[in-house]
Structure formats: structure tokens, C-alpha cells
Amino acid sequence: MREAVVSLHGLWMTGLEMRLLRTRLQLRGYEPYPFRYPSVRRSPRANAQVLRAFVDRIDAEVVHFVAHSLGGLVVLHLFDLAPLQRPGRVVMLGSPLAGSRAARRVAQWPLLGRALLGASLSGGLQGDVPPWQAGRELGVVAGTGNTLGVGRLFGGPLPRPHDGTVALSETRAPYVSSHLEVPCGHFGLLFRADVAEAVAHFLREGVFPRG
């Protein structure tokens, strides 16, 4: 049985930064399908419409999703638009399911704030995301390194613990079936071997490993 993993990058990214994670998942038997999208020019919902057509073309019996940051919000919109997807599980890495405090602060900057964030705010970083419609396991890995990241750099102080961009509290939601905290920064989630192993474990078992 073929198992695909669709990877989605975050704000301002291209997907290349997820290459190591995709390689590690591929070594564990998952076929990677990177989905690249314009994170500023199109809203999460508009990107989800394109993602829907992308997923429809994948030749696999099982389709999982692994999404970093804003990419997780795109996945929420996908299952709101088309909840009847093929079997699979979803892992989000540092996705601000409750909205991003840092992004809302940056959005208040005259002219520059809206230019930096664009369409990512509506139905996304400002917190107005659709409810989870997938009826499947959703796992979230959140960084708690309290590091200096773009959120702190541009958006000011964040409530602890945080990953430098997204606060731990912003990654929580009632529909999350398994939540894992890792002492690292927002982008560090993409490069740690233990995170890759935890993601693979969740895709296989529907829960994160204990300990």
C-alpha cells in the first residue's frame, strides 16, 4: 500500500527548508509530495483550493499531511472545503491554530505590516480559521525553546513558553488528538531527528511516542 505525505511550508518559505524532514520520512517508507504555495499573495483558503486539486492527482491509497506553521492553517481549510479525503493522518509543526499574536501586532504597522503579511491574515494568522472537519487524528508538535525568532523580533514579547515565533498556547485546540512539546525554535522543528521520528510515529500509530 502506497502512503504519500504532502508537506506544506510556512509563511515566506518555499518548501526547500522541509527537504531534510521529507528525506527522513521517505527513508521510513513515505512518499513525499511537497506543495508550494504563495503564502502572502493568496489566502489560506485560496491556497487550500489549489491544494485540493494537487492532492486529487496523487496516486496513493493513503495521503498524510505534514505542515509547518501557516501550512497547517491551509490544511484546516482543505478539510473544510473537502472533508472526504483519502485515509491518512495530519501533523502540524508550530501551527498557530489560535492565531498568531505576533502577526496581529505586525499587521498594525502602517503600510509595511500588511505588505509583509498580505492575504495570510484572513482566515489564517489572525485566528479566524475554520473548525476541524476531517474526522481523523491530528497531532501538533510545538517548540518551547523560548528562542529569538521572527515573532519576537518583529512582534514583540510572546507569552512563555514559545518557539520564538508562536506561543505554545497558540498551538492548542480542542480537536488536537495528540500534542508534543520540543525544546527548540520555530524552524528548528524542521531539522531535528527526534521530531522527524515523532512525526513518523504519529503517521503510523496516531499518537506521539511517550518519553
N, C-alpha and C positions, 0 to 999 in steps of 0.2 A: 504494500500500500504506500503510495507516494504522499509525503507530508511536506507541504510548502510552508514557508514562513515569509510573510510580507513585512518588510521593515519600513518604518516611516521615521524620517528625521524631524528635528525641531526647527524652531524659528531661526531664520537667516542661514540655515545649513543647506547642504547639498545631498547628503546621504553618504558621502565618502568617509565621513567620520565614524560611520557604523560598520565599516568594512571588516574590521577585526572581529567584532561581535558576530557578523554574518558568517565569517570563516569558521569561528568556533562552533556555531550552531550547525554549519554544514558538516563539520567533522563528526558531529553527533547524529547525522542522518537526515537533517532537514535541508530541503532545497530552498535557497534564498531567492526572494524576488524583491529587490529594492524599488520602492515607489518614491519618485522625486516629484516635488510639487512646489509651486511658488507660494511661500509662506506669508509673504507680505502683500502681494498683489491680489491674491484670491482669498476669500473667507474659508474657514474650516469646512463649512457646508458645501461650498462650491468645489473645494478640493475633494470632498467625500464623493461627490457625483462623478468625478473623474476616476477616483479610486474604485468605485463600483464597477465601472467598465473594465478597469485594469484587472480586478480580481476575477471577473467573469471569463477572462481569457486564459487563466491559469489552468493547466492540465494536471490536476491533483485531486485525490479523494478528500483530503483533509487540508484546510487552509488556516494556519495560525497567523496571528499578528503580533509583532513586537515593535512598539512605538516609543520614541523618545520625546518627552516634553510636549510641545504643541501637537506632535503627531498623534498622541493619544486622544486629543480632542477631535481630530479628524476621524479617528476610528469610532468615537461616540456618534458622530453624525452619520457615518456609514451605516451603522446598525439601526439608527433612527430612520434612515431612508429605506433600507432594505434589510430588515431583521432576519429574513430567512436565508442565511448564508450556509455554506457547507460546514460540516463539523470542524471544530478547532477551538483553540483557546487564545486568550489575549493577555499579553504582558505589557504594562506601561512603565516606563522608566522616568521618574521625576515629572510626571504629567500633572499640571495644576488643575485637578478636577474641580476644585472650588474656586477657580480663578486665580490670577496672579496679582498679588498686591504690588509687586514691583512694576509690572506692566501698566497697571492703573495709574501709578504715580508718573511714569514716563509719559503716558498719554496726556497728562495735564500740561506738559511742556508746550509752550506756544510754538506752533508750526512744526518744529523738529520732532516732537513726540509722536504725532500722528503719522509723520513721514516714516519714522523708524518702524512703527508697528503696523501701519496700514490696516488691511482687512483682517488681520489676525485677532483683533479685539472682538469684533461682532460674532457672537456665537462661539467664542473661544476664550481668550485670555482675560476678558472682563468677567467671566464666570457664568454667563448665560448659556450653558451647554445643555443639550437635550438629555433626558433620563436614559439610563441604560436599558436597551431593548433587546439585548442579544440572547438572554436566557442561557448563558454559558459562563464558565469560570473566567474571572478577571483578576489578575494579580498585578500588584503595584510594587515596584522597588523604589525606595526613596532614599536619597542621600542625607546624611546627618553630620557632615563634616564641619559645618559652620565655617566654610571656607569663604574666601573673597571671590565672588563671581560677578557676572554681569548684572544680576539682580541687585546686589548690594552696591555695586559700583555706580549704577545709574538710578536705581530705585530707592536708595537709602536703606536704613536698617530693616532687617527681617526678624520676625519672631523666631526664637530658637526652639528646637533645633531646625536647621535649614541646610541646603546644599550650596549656598552662595547665590542661588537664583530663585529657587522655590522653597517655601517653608514646608516642613513636614505636615503641618495641619492642612495645607492646601492640596496635598496628595490623597487625602482621605475622603471617602464617600460611602454611604450605606450599602451600596451594591458591590463593593470590592470584596471578593471572597477570600483573598489572602494578601497580606501586606508584609513586606520585608524592609527593614532598615539597614543601611550600609554606611559606615563612617567614611564618606567620601564626598566629593563635589559633584555638581550637576553633570559635567561632562566626563568625570571620572567613572560614572556608571557605565559608560560605553566601552571602557578599556580594561576593566578588572576581570580576571579569570573567574573569580568566585561569583561575580554577577552573571556571567555567561553560563556557568554551571547551574546557578539557581534558576535562570530563565529556562534552560533545557529541562530541568527537573519539573518545573511548573507545566511546561508544554506536554510533558509525558504523564504527570500524575495529577495535575490540577491543584497542587499545593506547593508551597516552597519548602525546601528541606529544613528540618529542625537543627538548631545548633549552628 
